[in-house]
Amino acid sequence: MAIFSGFDAVIVKLNVSNISLRFHNHFTSLPVQNARALLCAPLRMSSKSPLFFLKSRFRIHPHYHFHTPYSTSSSSSPFHSDYLTQFIPSRTSNLNTLTPLERRILTVQLPTIIKTHQTFLFKSFSLRFSPLFLVHILNLLQTRETAFAFFKLTFLHSHSNQFLHSCCISAHVLASLNLQLHAQDLISWIFGTIESVRTKEIVEFMWRNHDYYESDFSVLNTLMRGFLNVGMSLEALDILNRMRDVGVRPSVTAMTILFKLLFRVGDYGTIWSLFKDMIRKGPAPSSITFNTMICGFCRRGKVVIGESLFHLMGKFGCEPDVFTYNVIINGCCVGGNTSVAVGWLRLMMKRGCEPSVSTFNTILHSLCREGNVVEARKLFDRVLALGVVPNTAIYNTMMDGYVKARDIGRASLLYKEMRIKGVPPDCVTFNIFVGGHYKYGRQEDWTKLLTDLTEMGFFQDCSLYDMTVSWHCWAGRLDQAIKLLKDSLAMGLTFSVAAFNSLIAAYSREGLEDKAFEIYHIMVKCGFTPSASTCNSLLMGLCRKGKLQEARALLHRMSEKGFLIKKVAYTLLFDGYFKMNDMDGARFMWKEMKERGIYPDVVAFSALIDGLSKAGNVDEAYEVFLEMLSIGFVPNNFAYNSLIGGFCNLGRMAQALKVEKEMRLRGLLPDTFTFNIIIDRFCRQGNMKSAIDAFLDMHRIGLMPDIFTFNILVGGYCKAFDMVRADDIVNKMYPYGLYPDITTYNIRMHGYCSVRKMNRAIAILDELVSAGIVPNTVTYNTVMGGICSDILDRAMIVTAKLIKMGFIPNVITTNILLSHFCKQGMPERALLWGQKLRDICFDFDEISYIILDRANHLVQNEVELVRGTYEKSLFLDFLMYITFDHFSRNRPRSIENENCLKLIESQYVAL
């Protein structure tokens, strides 16, 4: 976009280079006091000033018009996305280095400055990069953030020595104007952009010329902060050593940041060495220093060292504050020692240090994670009695605890209490509340609940944009959510990390991990720092797709980048290994989690118990359960149900009932899922009396059976060929407000087919259609298996009905027909159709091969068989032809590119 025109532009092109260089030399030769006076004063131009010389030489009108985002011209549209590039000397777009928010604040503030008659300053700077003009512009901008954004915009890609030296001079002058933070931002950006080997040259240049502008401490502090801001701890240590050599004492805050970086890389030797240097040479350790070290050690599971440092504080005249206690309490809670954390809370209050809301929230969170929601509620009530006003975070913690305990009723009551007391909910509240109803509530009520919450202004106090994105995610409208996010960011609207996390979690739940990583990259580009929830959601997406190797690589990269790895990340990983039946991988992740000082919580223990139980290792699962009890964790219903299900699957009903009894003795009532497991095992064993006794026991303790309970009982009676009692169970559903579903109808049809009552089976099929339920593949295969043994006339009628319904066969259909060929004494026909299916590359399952092997055995051994009628043979061939024709027309096309899978996998990008 042109900002000069006509003869003025020609004069500028011919003369700007020499004049700007002359002016730059004039400026750099000024004493620092004169430079400060020049920059702090308004931009006035006397007849002897260099600025007046520039103005008169170029004949620039002081009110020359810059293009603004809202100005129009004959050659441009009203708004240009590269509007800001007119201020850049190189005319090369650096907009990709700015976040949407930075673009917005620059777009708003720059026209404001131009309107205050500073046009000449920007025009001169746009022609040639000059330290003076840059410093003056940065000084005019209102905030540090805006100034840093403008510097990022003007930073050249060439990284020539002349340009970098000019930036260093700007940093010197900013420091001389007491704008040290601006100077540190400039140097940080330079260090983070250029090659690390060139940073030494920058350090030497700034040290060599600093006497004209600032003190030894000022320049070395700027350099040290610059390295610290970009995470270059080794280079920061070199600057610290130079400080010691010249007799300069570093600031406590700089040392604190250095400690944080060293903790991130785990360099404990250097940490202790620096701590000793602080004691001997200064600055003396402060409470901030101790808090940083205690926090660093506690976060890595070394709580004992943190406690030792706590007791050492008094010797240096430092008093522990609420942050100190909170760090140690959090370390104890993370390590699974909630009782020890409660002891620190008592000590804290005894010494007169008033706990903060965060203190109580940490312990509440730990109790809820252990499944001890009852004790958490008692502590919550004590917090209220102490006069502490609970905030949104505390209510979120308690609601999350109730949701994880699958007690949606108490979670809803707590929310009502929250609203009555005027505590505003946020996006996290929304996700907990709606997510709980989605996972554990009645599925038919969840969509209505979601609509009611938004339409009634349920979350009117929280961020509208965050909540709207989250609402779209829970409603399954991911395309609308991502469009809203991108459009809003383009307009400069701000979101919190919660909105990005909602999208990442939603894509991961759907198995779209590539989309999840796309949102992650947008999030980082916008300047947001990923939270633990961000990383956990990415891990969830990879684990759900079985990409465990990539998930482990991501976990280790998270650790290397200094992200706080929590137990949820490991829980997701070893749960993923269990789902892939990789017991060794799951045990390895469990061991690694403990070795890293991340002690498992009740959720992790429950996941391990569930995985071992489903794998048939129920005895090992019970040992883990006993370990869980020994350390004071309170198992939840999920852990008990996993054990009960494991024993039931092995037919060990005595142990299952013993665990159920222990569950009641510990104050936990069995839930509907518990009873469904027990009733199902009794039905599988044919022990219908015990199944009904368990069903009646549900009523005695006030539990309502669900549709699964009734379906299990119906199936049990059907397997016992007692169709009268099966129908009686179906009739008992209605008083509970339940109605037969597709599974109920399929079970009953299968039962009647098994007792050769096809008329009744067909009547149930008609009932199913009349009820508005769409038959599924199980329905078709059930009827198909029945009609193959039925009389031919009725079989033909039912077949026509199935075809009219849009019957779609699958491998089970094939197995039914091949099996009936063998039963009807025609194994050679089974082999013939088996070969035809092989010719079209049909995907047989294990049952298919068993049936074909049996048919081959019958043919090879010439076993005498009772052959069916010729008409029955034709009918089976007809059904088989329909099935074969469907598979032949819908077989998968060959993949032209054999490496397509590798190409898809290569799109995965980890952190």
Residue pairs with C-beta under 8 A, 6 or more apart in sequence:
1 67
1 76
1 80
1 82
1 83
1 85
1 86
2 9
3 66
3 67
3 86
3 123
3 126
4 12
4 123
8 58
8 59
8 60
11 57
11 58
11 59
12 58
12 127
15 57
15 58
16 58
16 127
16 128
17 128
19 53
19 54
19 57
20 124
20 127
20 128
20 130
22 50
23 50
23 54
23 130
23 132
24 130
24 131
24 132
24 166
26 50
27 35
27 50
27 130
27 131
27 132
28 131
28 169
30 38
31 212
32 173
32 176
32 212
32 213
32 214
35 173
35 176
35 213
36 176
36 177
38 132
39 132
39 135
39 136
39 139
39 173
39 177
40 139
40 177
43 51
43 118
43 120
43 121
43 136
45 51
45 52
45 55
46 52
51 120
54 120
54 124
55 62
55 120
60 120
60 123
62 117
62 119
62 120
63 117
63 119
64 119
64 120
64 123
65 71
65 119
66 86
66 111
66 114
66 119
66 122
66 123
67 73
67 76
67 80
67 83
67 86
68 83
68 111
68 114
69 79
69 80
69 83
69 107
69 111
70 78
70 79
71 78
72 78
81 95
82 93
82 95
83 107
84 95
84 103
84 106
84 107
84 110
84 153
85 91
85 92
85 93
85 94
85 95
86 126
87 110
87 122
87 125
87 126
87 150
87 153
87 154
88 94
88 126
88 153
88 154
89 125
89 126
89 127
89 128
89 129
89 154
89 156
90 129
90 156
90 157
90 158
92 156
92 157
94 152
94 153
94 154
94 155
94 157
95 103
95 153
97 152
97 153
97 155
98 106
98 149
98 152
98 153
99 525
99 526
99 527
100 489
100 490
100 492
100 526
101 492
101 494
101 526
101 527
102 145
102 146
102 149
102 152
102 527
103 149
103 492
104 492
105 143
105 145
105 146
105 149
106 146
106 149
106 150
106 153
107 492
109 141
109 142
109 146
110 122
110 150
113 122
113 137
113 140
113 141
114 122
118 140
121 133
121 136
121 137
121 140
122 137
124 130
124 133
125 133
125 134
125 137
125 154
129 154
129 156
129 163
129 166
130 166
131 166
131 167
131 169
131 170
131 173
132 173
134 151
134 154
134 166
134 167
134 170
135 170
135 173
135 174
135 177
137 150
138 147
138 150
138 151
138 170
138 174
138 179
138 182
139 147
139 177
139 179
141 147
141 150
144 181
144 182
144 185
147 182
147 185
148 182
148 185
148 186
148 189
151 185
151 186
151 189
152 189
155 167
155 189
155 193
156 163
159 193
159 194
159 198
161 201
164 190
164 194
164 198
164 202
164 205
165 205
167 186
167 190
168 187
168 190
168 202
168 205
168 206
168 209
169 209
170 186
171 183
171 186
171 187
171 206
171 222
172 183
172 206
172 209
172 210
172 212
172 213
172 214
172 219
173 213
174 180
174 182
174 183
174 186
175 183
175 213
175 214
175 218
175 219
175 222
176 213
176 214
180 218
180 221
180 222
183 222
184 222
184 225
184 226
184 229
185 229
187 202
187 206
187 222
187 223
187 225
187 226
188 225
188 226
188 229
188 230
190 202
190 226
191 199
191 202
191 226
191 227
191 229
191 230
191 232
191 235
192 229
192 230
194 202
196 232
196 235
199 227
199 232
199 235
203 223
203 239
206 219
206 222
206 223
207 219
207 220
207 223
207 242
210 216
210 218
210 219
213 219
214 222
216 246
216 248
217 243
217 248
217 249
220 239
220 242
220 243
220 246
220 248
220 250
221 250
221 251
221 254
223 239
224 236
224 239
224 240
224 243
224 250
224 254
224 258
225 254
225 257
227 233
227 235
227 236
227 239
228 236
228 254
228 257
228 258
228 261
231 261
231 264
233 258
233 261
233 262
233 265
233 267
236 258
236 261
237 258
237 270
240 250
240 258
240 274
243 249
243 250
244 277
244 281
249 281
249 282
249 283
250 283
251 283
252 283
252 286
252 288
252 289
253 288
255 274
255 278
255 283
255 289
256 288
256 289
256 292
258 274
259 271
259 274
259 289
259 292
259 293
259 296
260 292
260 296
262 268
262 270
262 271
262 274
263 271
263 292
263 296
263 297
263 299
263 300
264 562
266 300
271 293
271 296
275 285
275 289
275 293
278 284
278 285
278 289
279 285
279 316
284 316
285 316
285 318
286 318
287 313
287 318
287 319
287 320
287 321
287 324
290 309
290 310
290 312
290 313
290 316
290 318
290 320
290 324
291 321
291 323
291 324
291 327
293 306
293 309
294 306
294 309
294 310
294 324
294 327
294 328
295 306
295 327
297 303
297 305
297 306
297 309
298 306
298 327
298 328
298 330
298 331
298 334
299 331
299 564
300 597
301 331
301 334
301 335
301 596
301 597
301 598
301 599
302 597
303 328
303 331
303 332
303 335
303 337
306 327
306 328
306 331
307 328
310 320
310 324
310 328
313 319
313 320
313 324
320 351
320 353
321 353
322 348
322 353
322 354
322 355
322 356
322 359
325 344
325 345
325 347
325 348
325 353
325 355
325 359
326 356
326 358
326 359
326 362
328 344
329 341
329 344
329 345
329 348
329 359
329 362
329 363
330 341
330 362
332 338
332 340
332 341
332 344
333 341
333 362
333 363
333 365
333 366
334 366
334 566
334 567
334 598
334 599
335 597
335 599
336 370
336 599
336 600
336 601
336 631
336 633
338 363
338 366
338 367
338 370
338 372
338 632
339 632
341 362
341 363
341 366
342 363
345 355
345 359
345 363
348 355
348 359
349 355
355 388
357 388
357 389
357 390
357 391
357 393
357 394
358 393
360 379
360 380
360 383
360 388
360 390
360 394
361 393
361 394
361 397
363 379
364 376
364 379
364 380
364 394
364 397
364 398
364 401
365 397
365 401
366 601
367 373
367 375
367 376
367 379
367 401
368 376
368 397
368 398
368 400
368 401
368 404
369 401
369 601
369 602
369 603
370 601
370 602
370 632
370 633
370 634
371 404
371 405
371 602
371 606
371 633
371 634
371 635
371 636
371 639
372 633
372 634
373 401
373 402
373 405
373 407
374 667
376 398
376 401
377 398
380 390
380 394
380 398
383 390
383 394
384 390
390 421
390 423
391 423
392 418
392 423
392 424
392 425
392 426
392 428
392 429
395 414
395 415
395 418
395 423
395 425
395 429
396 426
396 428
396 429
396 432
398 414
399 411
399 414
399 415
399 429
399 432
399 433
399 436
400 432
402 408
402 410
402 411
402 414
402 436
403 411
403 432
403 433
403 435
403 436
403 439
403 440
404 603
404 636
405 636
405 637
406 440
406 636
406 637
406 638
406 671
408 436
408 437
408 440
408 441
411 432
411 433
411 436
412 433
415 425
415 429
415 433
418 425
418 429
419 425
424 461
424 462
425 433
425 458
425 459
425 461
425 462
426 459
426 461
426 462
426 463
426 466
426 498
427 459
427 462
427 463
427 466
427 467
427 470
427 496
427 498
427 499
427 502
428 498
429 459
429 462
430 453
430 459
430 462
430 467
430 470
430 471
431 470
431 474
431 498
431 502
433 453
434 446
434 449
434 450
434 453
434 470
434 471
434 474
435 474
437 445
437 446
437 449
437 450
438 446
438 474
441 449
447 475
450 471
450 474
450 475
452 458
453 459
454 467
454 471
459 467
463 495
463 496
463 498
463 499
465 484
465 488
465 493
465 494
465 495
465 499
466 495
466 496
466 498
466 499
466 502
468 484
469 481
469 484
469 485
469 495
469 499
469 502
469 503
470 498
470 499
470 502
472 478
472 480
472 481
472 484
473 481
473 502
473 503
473 505
473 506
474 506
478 503
478 506
478 507
478 510
478 515
481 502
481 503
481 506
482 503
482 515
482 519
485 495
485 499
485 500
485 503
485 519
485 522
486 522
488 495
489 495
489 522
489 526
497 523
497 528
497 529
497 530
497 531
497 533
497 534
500 519
500 520
500 522
500 523
500 528
500 534
501 531
501 533
501 534
501 537
503 516
503 519
504 516
504 519
504 520
504 523
504 534
504 537
504 538
504 541
505 533
505 537
505 540
507 513
507 515
507 516
507 519
507 541
508 516
508 537
508 538
508 540
508 541
508 544
509 540
509 541
509 544
511 541
511 544
511 545
512 541
513 538
513 541
513 542
513 544
513 545
513 547
513 908
514 907
514 908
516 537
516 538
516 541
517 538
517 908
517 909
517 910
520 530
520 534
520 538
520 911
521 909
523 530
523 534
524 530
530 563
530 911
532 563
532 564
532 565
532 566
532 568
532 569
535 554
535 558
535 563
535 565
535 569
535 911
536 566
536 568
536 569
536 572
538 554
538 911
539 551
539 554
539 555
539 569
539 572
539 573
540 572
542 548
542 550
542 551
542 554
542 576
543 551
543 572
543 573
543 575
543 576
543 579
544 576
546 576
546 579
546 580
547 908
548 573
548 576
548 577
548 580
548 582
548 585
550 908
550 910
551 572
551 573
551 576
552 573
553 910
554 910
554 911
555 565
555 569
555 570
555 573
557 910
557 911
558 565
558 569
558 911
559 565
561 911
565 596
565 598
566 598
567 593
567 598
567 599
567 600
567 601
567 603
567 604
568 603
570 589
570 590
570 592
570 593
570 598
570 600
570 604
571 600
571 603
571 604
571 607
573 589
574 585
574 586
574 587
574 589
574 590
574 593
574 607
574 608
574 611
575 586
575 607
575 611
577 583
577 585
577 586
577 589
577 611
578 586
578 607
578 610
578 611
578 612
578 614
578 615
579 611
581 615
583 612
583 615
583 617
586 608
586 611
590 600
590 608
593 600
593 604
594 600
600 608
601 633
602 628
602 633
602 634
602 635
602 636
602 639
605 624
605 625
605 627
605 628
605 633
605 635
605 639
606 635
606 636
606 638
606 639
606 642
608 621
608 624
609 621
609 624
609 625
609 628
609 639
609 642
609 643
610 621
610 638
610 639
610 642
612 618
612 620
612 621
612 624
612 646
613 621
613 642
613 643
613 645
613 646
613 649
614 642
614 645
614 646
614 649
616 646
616 649
616 650
618 643
618 646
618 647
618 649
618 650
618 652
621 642
621 643
621 646
622 643
625 635
625 639
625 643
628 635
628 639
629 635
634 666
635 666
635 668
636 668
637 663
637 668
637 670
637 671
637 673
637 674
640 659
640 660
640 663
640 668
640 670
640 674
641 671
641 673
641 674
641 677
643 656
643 659
644 656
644 659
644 660
644 674
644 677
644 678
645 677
647 653
647 655
647 656
647 659
648 656
648 677
648 678
648 680
648 681
649 681
651 681
651 685
653 678
653 681
653 682
653 685
656 677
656 678
656 681
657 678
660 670
660 674
660 678
663 669
663 670
663 674
664 670
669 701
669 703
670 701
670 703
671 703
672 698
672 703
672 704
672 705
672 706
672 708
672 709
675 694
675 695
675 697
675 698
675 703
675 705
675 709
676 706
676 708
676 709
676 712
678 694
679 691
679 694
679 695
679 709
679 712
679 713
679 716
680 712
682 688
682 690
682 691
682 694
682 716
683 691
683 712
683 713
683 715
683 716
683 719
684 716
686 716
686 719
686 720
688 716
688 717
688 720
688 722
688 725
691 712
691 713
691 716
692 713
695 705
695 709
695 713
698 704
698 705
698 709
704 736
705 736
706 738
707 733
707 738
707 741
707 743
707 744
710 729
710 730
710 732
710 733
710 738
710 744
711 741
711 743
711 744
711 747
713 729
714 726
714 729
714 730
714 744
714 747
714 748
714 751
715 747
717 723
717 725
717 726
717 729
717 751
718 726
718 747
718 748
718 750
718 751
718 754
719 751
721 751
721 754
721 755
723 748
723 751
723 752
723 755
723 757
723 760
726 747
726 748
726 751
727 748
730 740
730 744
730 748
733 739
733 740
733 744
739 771
740 771
741 773
742 768
742 773
742 774
742 775
742 776
742 778
742 779
745 764
745 765
745 767
745 768
745 773
745 779
746 776
746 778
746 779
746 782
748 761
748 764
749 761
749 764
749 765
749 779
749 782
749 783
749 786
750 782
750 785
752 758
752 760
752 761
752 764
752 786
753 761
753 782
753 783
753 785
753 786
756 789
756 790
758 786
758 787
758 790
758 794
758 798
761 782
761 783
761 786
762 783
762 794
762 798
765 775
765 779
765 783
765 801
768 775
768 779
769 775
769 805
775 805
777 808
777 810
777 812
777 813
780 802
780 805
780 807
780 808
780 809
780 813
781 810
781 812
781 813
781 816
783 798
783 802
784 802
784 813
784 816
784 817
784 879
785 816
785 820
787 794
787 795
787 798
787 799
788 795
788 816
788 817
788 820
788 876
788 879
789 820
789 823
790 798
792 869
792 871
792 872
792 875
795 875
796 875
799 878
799 879
803 882
808 886
809 882
809 883
809 886
809 887
811 842
811 843
811 844
811 845
811 848
813 883
814 837
814 842
814 844
814 848
814 883
814 887
815 845
815 847
815 848
815 851
817 833
817 876
817 879
817 880
817 883
818 830
818 833
818 834
818 848
818 851
818 852
818 855
819 851
820 876
821 827
821 829
821 830
821 833
821 855
821 876
821 880
822 830
822 851
822 854
822 855
822 858
824 867
824 868
824 872
824 873
824 876
825 865
825 866
825 867
825 868
826 867
826 868
826 873
826 876
827 854
827 855
827 856
827 858
827 859
827 865
828 855
828 859
829 873
829 876
829 877
829 880
830 851
830 852
830 855
831 852
831 855
831 856
831 859
833 880
833 884
834 848
834 852
834 855
836 884
837 844
837 884
837 887
840 884
840 887
840 888
840 891
841 891
842 887
842 891
844 852
857 863
858 865
867 873
868 876
897 903
